[in-house]
Amino acid sequence: MKINLPDKFRPRLIMTSAGVILCAIAVGFFKCSLFGVDPFQCFAQGSWMRFMSHVSYGTYYTALSFLMLVLDFFLDKHYIGIATFINMFLTGYIVDFSEAVIHYLVPSPSMTVRILMLVIAVVVMCFASSLYMTSDLGVSVYDAIPIIISNRTKKPFRFCRIGCDLLCVIIGTLCGLLPGLGTLITAFFMGPLIEFFNIRFSRPFLYGQKQVNAESSGGKEK
């Protein structure tokens, strides 16, 4: 039986895999910077610490992702794909591993190093999110939600992302995980930064700059 693969499957798969791995590594940098984690991790880690700290974070993250996967399936299953399952089963464990490695290499980071870690975390996470969103082989169970909301309400993605991120921060805070500078930065700027990388790198990488420019010009004419 012949399997029909999506157009440009190989670059899409590369973008998906790189995006998921880089996103998890970015969370490791967030945690080691001690400036707070990104909004979804604030929610996930806050609820883990509050209710399920007797199991590993990787296991809890996988279980939480499965519950959100069910929600995404009923809202819009188009966004469930290879990337969704790679993210669901690997992210939590890669976060644990990357945090341990970074902490081993830099056990007592200075303020300057912490700030550098925070900058790396924000930039890498937004770049990684742009990669696997644009690859269209599925996105993480959380990233799918603001995309679906944006599509249904016709509101700009960046605003829907900010709203979802703020809700995660509130829930995480209520669970006892106080947000930090990194949390606030990502809550307000992840949406716009992801869109920046979509336009400047991910879409041109997958489709070619000429096609992206042509579609952009056509959209303006409309």
Secondary structure, 3 states (H helix, E strand, C coil): CCCCCCCCHHHHHHHHHHHHHHHHHHHHHHHHHCCCCCHHHHHHHHHHHHHCCCCCHHHHHHHHHHHHHHHHHHHHHHHCCHHHHHHHHHHHHHHHHHHHHHHHHCCCCCHHHHHHHHHHHHHHHHHHHHHHHHCCCCCCCCCHHHHHHHHHHCCCHHHHHHHHHHHHHHHHHHCCCCCCHHHHHHHHHHHHHHHHHHHHHHHHHHHCHHHHHHHHHHHHHC
